[in-house]
Amino acid sequence: MNRLYLASYGEIALKGGNRPFFLRRLLRNIEEALEGLGEVWVRERFGRILVRAGAEEEEVLARLCRVFGITSVSPAWAVPWDVEAIARAARSLVEEAITRDSPSTFKVETRRADKRFPMTSMELNARIGAYLREQFPQLRVRLEDPDLVISIEIRQEAYLYSRRLPGPGGLPVGTGGRALALISGGIDSPVAAWMAAKRGLEVIPVHFHAFPFTSERSKEKVLEICRILSAWTGPLKVWVVHFTEIQRAIQLHAPEDLRVLLMRRMMMRLAERIARQEGALAIVTGESLGQVASQTLESIAAIEAATGLPVLRPLIGFDKAEITARAREIGTYAVSILPYEDCCSLFLPAHPRTRPDLQEVVAGEASLPIERLLEEALERSQVEVIRAPTRTRAG
């Protein structure tokens, strides 16, 4: 018997003539996700991805379950087309399950993808089920909602497994092009970046840092969020944009009720310039319609008017509870709620404009030396490559 991991993919199967492109990228992403775990072998066979890796099982599973494009992962035994070998592998799975979960009921479920196998699915179910009943008399057969399911897939070999861990689904990172993801350090923007990556985008995080208005701890908080995200996306190239002089100029020369809108318009201009350098074709934000004053439809329109790039808003229809739940799920929530303020929250006016007219917004920034501020901000910006921690935990 050979131990391996059986990974399933979903949406990629519907890609028709483009399917090989998506599969090649998925296999490459899996190899990169398992980097550092010794010798890794990854192949696609008969609609499944087979993975072998010489490392601790829970670590391999944790990494595979964070690869976009994978819908589920199962640690499995691979055996030849031999009923006795299949029975021995099934017995091993039951022994593992008894140690792990203490099941009292079970069933056998066979999928015969290769019809050359001499037994039907029902015949093999009955044969292996009877054998397991003899080996483990404490277990009862239950076809509806059993504690333990022994799954058998007949492909070029027989693959047996009893655990099916969910993957994130979506499309492989890198199949949808590049986009900048604006990361504030709050709850919303990391979730938006995660959801963009789930649709195959290679995201490049951009954080606007206004030291000394915001502390170095606020920057470290964002880098830690990116470190968590990189467990899902692979290494991230993070731009930390110097925003202090822009913020100071807006505070001194712009109308108070338009400050946040003008800061966000400057962020859009900076993001567009970075996008040109990075070959990115869109900007991703964490805006949710109506959540705060700068996220009314009028405010969103005024902010987006500052850039010619498409602005993607994965969270536009989410409420705060839904966003928070997803942040907990992907692991960013605990860091996002650390009490280090971002640059937009520091100079929040008492009564921000919620339904601004674009003409008055443009007039409100007319006294700002926009071009000079943008050039200075980019000159003083920093770029860091962030990688995931060495060890992760299975889903």
Phi, psi and omega per residue, in radians:
M1 nan 2.457 3.099
N2 -2.038 2.320 3.119
R3 -1.532 2.323 3.074
L4 -2.646 -3.075 3.133
Y5 -2.146 2.296 -3.109
L6 -1.861 1.988 -3.115
A7 -1.922 2.415 3.098
S8 -1.866 2.639 3.026
Y9 -2.226 2.705 -3.028
G10 -1.978 -1.400 -3.014
E11 -1.044 -0.535 -3.120
I12 -1.032 -0.571 -3.111
A13 -1.108 -0.294 -3.101
L14 -1.672 0.118 -2.980
K15 -1.487 0.010 3.058
G16 1.012 -2.219 -3.095
G17 -1.168 -0.332 3.112
N18 -1.542 -0.035 -3.075
R19 -0.984 -0.763 3.137
P20 -1.012 -0.654 3.114
F21 -1.066 -0.813 -3.127
F22 -1.177 -0.666 3.135
L23 -1.169 -0.740 3.125
R24 -1.042 -0.741 -3.140
R25 -1.174 -0.682 3.123
L26 -1.102 -0.777 3.126
L27 -1.078 -0.723 3.111
R28 -1.114 -0.735 3.136
N29 -1.133 -0.627 3.099
I30 -1.132 -0.790 3.114
E31 -1.034 -0.731 3.136
E32 -1.192 -0.642 3.127
A33 -1.128 -0.522 -3.103
L34 -1.684 0.162 -3.139
E35 -1.028 2.380 3.140
G36 1.602 0.001 -3.131
L37 -1.815 0.527 3.125
G38 1.444 -2.765 -3.106
E39 -1.222 2.241 -3.100
V40 -2.135 2.379 3.119
W41 -2.223 2.162 -3.087
V42 -2.308 2.214 3.119
R43 -2.489 2.657 3.014
E44 -1.836 2.240 -3.125
R45 -2.469 2.181 2.995
F46 0.881 0.749 3.075
G47 1.415 0.151 3.063
R48 -2.245 2.730 3.045
I49 -1.878 2.187 -3.133
L50 -1.778 2.310 -3.096
V51 -2.284 2.323 2.964
R52 -2.152 2.353 3.139
A53 -2.603 2.323 -3.099
G54 -1.547 1.149 -3.112
A55 -2.564 3.027 3.135
E56 -1.007 2.332 -3.011
E57 -1.010 -0.797 -3.073
E58 -1.133 -0.559 3.101
E59 -1.223 -0.747 3.106
V60 -1.079 -0.798 3.133
L61 -1.068 -0.744 -3.127
A62 -1.040 -0.722 -3.118
R63 -1.266 -0.740 3.137
L64 -1.109 -0.621 -3.101
C65 -1.288 -0.007 3.074
R66 -2.009 0.272 3.113
V67 -1.667 2.023 3.125
F68 -1.098 2.376 -3.059
G69 1.912 -0.448 3.105
I70 -1.529 2.275 3.122
T71 -1.705 -0.485 3.075
S72 -2.785 2.737 3.118
V73 -2.366 2.391 3.115
S74 -2.313 2.202 2.934
P75 -1.211 2.259 -2.954
A76 -2.397 2.832 2.966
W77 -1.831 2.355 3.037
A78 -1.874 2.204 -3.118
V79 -2.380 2.819 3.110
P80 -1.189 2.987 3.073
W81 -1.283 1.247 -3.124
D82 -2.457 2.178 -3.028
V83 -1.062 -0.686 3.140
E84 -1.147 -0.695 3.099
A85 -1.139 -0.689 3.102
I86 -1.109 -0.716 3.142
A87 -1.124 -0.719 3.131
R88 -1.121 -0.714 3.123
A89 -1.140 -0.688 3.109
A90 -1.107 -0.717 3.105
R91 -1.077 -0.720 3.117
S92 -1.080 -0.687 3.119
L93 -1.133 -0.701 3.125
V94 -1.150 -0.714 3.108
E95 -1.062 -0.743 3.089
E96 -1.081 -0.742 -3.102
A97 -1.166 -0.658 3.118
I98 -1.109 -0.732 3.109
T99 -1.146 -0.640 -3.027
R100 -1.509 -0.771 -2.923
D101 -2.203 -0.190 -3.100
S102 0.915 1.017 -3.140
P103 -1.242 2.729 3.063
S104 -2.042 -0.274 3.115
T105 -2.315 2.726 -3.136
F106 -2.684 2.907 2.914
K107 -2.609 2.835 3.082
V108 -1.942 2.359 -3.074
E109 -2.311 2.046 -3.071
T110 -1.953 2.401 2.977
R111 -2.083 1.988 -3.072
R112 -1.700 1.415 -3.122
A113 -1.193 -0.585 3.090
D114 -1.772 1.882 -3.032
K115 -1.289 -0.042 3.090
R116 -1.285 -0.293 3.104
F117 -1.058 2.319 -2.932
P118 -1.234 -0.285 3.139
M119 -1.864 2.595 3.034
T120 -1.315 2.925 3.105
S121 -1.036 -0.777 -3.120
M122 -1.119 -0.696 3.136
E123 -1.129 -0.757 -3.133
L124 -1.197 -0.658 3.070
N125 -0.987 -0.834 -3.101
A126 -1.134 -0.738 -3.097
R127 -1.135 -0.864 -3.101
I128 -1.249 -0.648 3.109
G129 -1.066 -0.741 3.127
A130 -1.141 -0.704 3.120
Y131 -1.088 -0.803 -3.122
L132 -1.156 -0.597 3.107
R133 -1.113 -0.653 3.098
E134 -1.207 -0.705 -3.075
Q135 -1.290 -0.536 -3.068
F136 -2.285 1.332 -3.064
P137 -1.099 -0.306 3.114
Q138 -1.276 -0.255 -3.125
L139 -1.642 2.413 3.071
R140 -1.875 2.574 3.067
V141 -1.384 2.263 3.028
R142 -2.449 2.079 -3.070
L143 -1.418 -0.426 3.116
E144 -1.845 2.110 3.078
D145 0.911 0.986 3.085
P146 -1.332 2.831 3.067
D147 -1.202 -0.549 -3.030
L148 -2.368 2.268 3.044
V149 -2.022 2.120 3.023
I150 -1.631 1.901 -3.111
S151 -1.676 2.351 3.111
I152 -2.166 2.194 3.047
E153 -2.042 2.145 3.136
I154 -1.676 1.840 3.104
R155 -2.180 -2.346 3.087
Q156 -1.194 -0.374 2.936
E157 -2.296 3.141 2.995
A158 -1.721 2.245 3.139
Y159 -2.007 2.259 -3.116
L160 -2.158 2.408 3.121
Y161 -2.724 2.795 3.112
S162 -2.241 -0.210 3.118
R163 -1.946 2.423 3.065
R164 -2.313 1.801 -3.126
L165 -1.593 2.348 -3.118
P166 -1.255 2.427 2.969
G167 -1.715 3.088 -3.094
P168 -1.371 -0.261 -3.071
G169 1.230 -2.692 -3.135
G170 1.364 -2.661 -3.095
L171 -2.131 2.651 -3.111
P172 -1.063 2.381 3.082
V173 -1.012 2.320 3.128
G174 1.812 -0.198 3.138
T175 -1.530 -0.186 -3.085
G176 -1.948 0.165 -3.108
G177 1.579 -2.959 -3.085
R178 -1.958 2.563 3.041
A179 -2.570 2.564 3.007
L180 -1.426 2.432 3.085
A181 -2.040 2.020 3.140
L182 -1.354 2.084 -3.064
I183 -2.011 2.010 -3.112
S184 -1.564 -0.486 -3.012
G185 1.865 -0.106 3.069
G186 -1.449 -2.875 -3.078
I187 -1.362 -0.660 -2.913
D188 -1.314 -0.877 -2.973
S189 -1.088 -0.648 3.064
P190 -1.107 -0.621 3.106
V191 -1.146 -0.721 3.100
A192 -1.073 -0.732 3.112
A193 -1.100 -0.733 3.122
W194 -1.068 -0.774 -3.111
M195 -1.197 -0.585 3.069
A196 -1.152 -0.736 3.099
A197 -1.107 -0.596 3.124
K198 -1.093 -0.455 3.099
R199 -1.576 0.258 3.034
G200 1.643 0.031 3.141
L201 -1.352 2.430 2.931
E202 -1.498 1.893 -3.038
V203 -1.617 2.472 3.076
I204 -2.056 1.819 -3.101
P205 -1.163 2.471 3.064
V206 -2.262 2.159 3.126
H207 -2.103 2.353 3.138
F208 -1.739 2.025 -3.006
H209 -2.014 2.217 -3.038
A210 -2.079 1.070 3.074
F211 -1.203 2.359 0.157
P212 -1.624 0.074 3.098
F213 -1.057 -0.674 3.019
T214 -1.984 2.552 -3.024
S215 -1.426 2.913 3.037
E216 -1.110 -0.478 3.117
R217 -1.142 -0.558 3.103
S218 -1.161 -0.649 3.077
K219 -1.178 -0.765 3.125
E220 -1.085 -0.603 3.076
K221 -1.047 -0.773 3.130
V222 -1.162 -0.710 3.113
L223 -1.119 -0.616 3.080
E224 -1.180 -0.683 3.057
I225 -1.046 -0.765 3.125
C226 -1.138 -0.579 3.085
R227 -1.107 -0.711 3.093
I228 -1.150 -0.780 3.132
L229 -1.079 -0.593 -3.088
S230 -1.164 -0.305 3.026
A231 -1.165 -0.382 3.102
W232 -1.707 -0.599 -2.955
T233 -1.795 -0.275 -2.905
G234 1.573 3.115 -3.089
P235 -0.933 2.450 -3.109
L236 -2.023 2.337 3.032
K237 -1.603 1.887 -2.996
V238 -1.811 2.195 3.027
W239 -1.629 2.185 2.997
V240 -1.893 1.830 -2.992
V241 -1.611 2.248 3.109
H242 -1.227 2.027 -3.005
F243 -2.068 0.046 -2.996
T244 -1.051 -0.875 -3.061
E245 -1.176 -0.614 3.088
I246 -1.118 -0.784 -3.125
Q247 -1.127 -0.700 3.136
R248 -1.137 -0.731 -3.130
A249 -1.126 -0.721 3.127
I250 -1.153 -0.696 3.140
Q251 -1.095 -0.667 -3.061
L252 -1.443 -0.570 -2.910
H253 -2.082 -0.163 -3.064
A254 -1.825 2.695 3.066
P255 -1.028 2.398 -3.038
E256 -1.025 -0.744 -3.046
D257 -1.275 -0.126 3.124
L258 -1.922 0.059 -3.016
R259 -0.966 -0.882 -3.075
V260 -1.102 -0.722 3.120
L261 -1.072 -0.744 -3.124
L262 -1.198 -0.639 3.058
M263 -1.078 -0.743 -3.109
R264 -1.219 -0.581 3.063
R265 -1.148 -0.669 3.075
M266 -1.150 -0.659 3.077
M267 -1.058 -0.712 3.118
M268 -1.104 -0.728 3.125
R269 -1.117 -0.760 3.114
L270 -1.113 -0.755 3.140
A271 -1.063 -0.668 3.131
E272 -1.114 -0.685 3.126
R273 -1.206 -0.695 3.075
I274 -1.129 -0.684 3.140
A275 -1.029 -0.683 3.113
R276 -1.070 -0.707 3.131
Q277 -1.176 -0.620 -3.023
E278 -1.646 -0.057 -3.089
G279 1.200 0.530 3.129
A280 -1.602 2.580 -3.036
L281 -1.982 0.028 -3.112
A282 -2.755 2.910 3.074
I283 -2.109 2.319 3.118
V284 -1.884 2.276 3.094
T285 -2.203 2.888 3.142
G286 -1.701 0.401 -3.091
E287 -1.189 2.434 3.056
S288 -2.224 2.165 -2.968
L289 -0.980 2.159 3.049
G290 1.431 0.034 -3.059
Q291 -1.238 -0.714 3.080
V292 -2.391 3.055 -3.040
A293 -1.045 -0.618 -3.107
S294 -1.413 0.091 -3.109
Q295 -2.083 0.386 2.907
T296 -1.311 2.869 -3.100
L297 -1.079 -0.691 3.126
E298 -1.136 -0.734 3.132
S299 -1.164 -0.753 3.118
I300 -1.033 -0.740 3.138
A301 -1.124 -0.718 3.142
A302 -1.151 -0.663 3.131
I303 -1.217 -0.792 -3.083
E304 -1.175 -0.434 -3.137
A305 -1.114 -0.260 -3.121
A306 -1.400 -0.131 -3.126
T307 -2.316 2.661 3.050
G308 -1.682 -0.021 3.138
L309 -1.477 2.643 2.990
P310 -1.098 2.407 3.084
V311 -1.921 2.071 -3.110
L312 -1.712 2.323 -3.098
R313 -2.223 1.450 -3.085
P314 -1.053 -0.400 -3.039
L315 -1.757 0.182 -2.941
I316 -0.979 -0.559 -3.133
G317 -1.828 0.139 -3.120
F318 -1.523 2.547 2.952
D319 -1.651 3.025 -3.021
K320 -1.104 -0.640 -3.135
A321 -1.116 -0.695 3.128
E322 -1.171 -0.715 3.135
I323 -1.149 -0.743 3.134
T324 -1.093 -0.726 3.120
A325 -1.065 -0.726 3.128
R326 -1.204 -0.641 3.103
A327 -1.079 -0.709 3.074
R328 -1.105 -0.733 -3.093
E329 -1.096 -0.708 -3.066
I330 -1.572 -0.147 3.001
G331 1.727 0.093 -3.080
T332 -1.627 -0.274 -2.965
Y333 -1.024 -0.851 -3.041
A334 -1.047 -0.587 3.106
V335 -1.397 -0.665 -3.090
S336 -1.071 -0.521 -3.083
I337 -1.558 0.027 3.052
L338 -1.055 2.441 -2.930
P339 -1.422 0.963 3.070
Y340 -1.998 2.038 -2.979
E341 -1.303 2.599 3.014
D342 -1.621 3.033 -2.997
C343 -1.179 -0.495 -3.109
C344 -1.304 -0.470 -3.068
S345 -1.461 -0.265 -3.025
L346 -1.284 -0.707 -3.063
F347 -1.951 0.669 -3.133
L348 -1.173 2.146 -3.136
P349 -1.214 2.743 3.129
A350 -1.119 -0.617 -3.114
H351 -2.337 1.363 -3.122
P352 -1.167 2.600 3.098
R353 -1.224 2.200 -3.100
T354 -1.756 -0.407 -3.128
R355 -2.296 1.161 -3.046
P356 -1.294 2.638 2.990
D357 -1.603 2.346 -3.056
L358 -1.013 -0.642 -3.117
Q359 -1.107 -0.715 3.140
E360 -1.278 -0.501 3.054
V361 -1.140 -0.791 3.113
V362 -1.100 -0.712 3.111
A363 -1.128 -0.611 -3.111
G364 -1.166 -0.383 3.126
E365 -1.856 0.134 -3.069
A366 -1.090 -0.524 -3.105
S367 -1.462 -0.062 -3.102
L368 -1.478 2.398 3.032
P369 -1.392 1.296 -2.930
I370 -1.003 -0.860 -3.054
E371 -1.073 -0.799 -3.136
R372 -1.117 -0.717 3.136
L373 -1.105 -0.702 -3.136
L374 -1.153 -0.780 -3.112
E375 -1.106 -0.776 -3.141
E376 -1.124 -0.680 -3.139
A377 -1.091 -0.765 -3.122
L378 -1.223 -0.649 3.124
E379 -1.076 -0.576 -3.073
R380 -1.722 0.181 3.139
S381 -1.433 2.806 3.135
Q382 -2.186 2.669 3.093
V383 -2.172 2.275 3.107
E384 -2.248 2.481 3.040
V385 -1.710 2.131 -3.054
I386 -1.924 2.313 3.117
R387 -2.100 2.720 -3.127
A388 -1.196 2.707 3.000
P389 -1.001 2.708 -3.101
T390 -1.067 -0.736 -3.083
R391 -1.975 2.465 3.110
T392 -2.231 -3.113 3.133
R393 -2.121 2.520 3.131
A394 -1.210 2.547 -3.042
G395 -0.817 nan nan
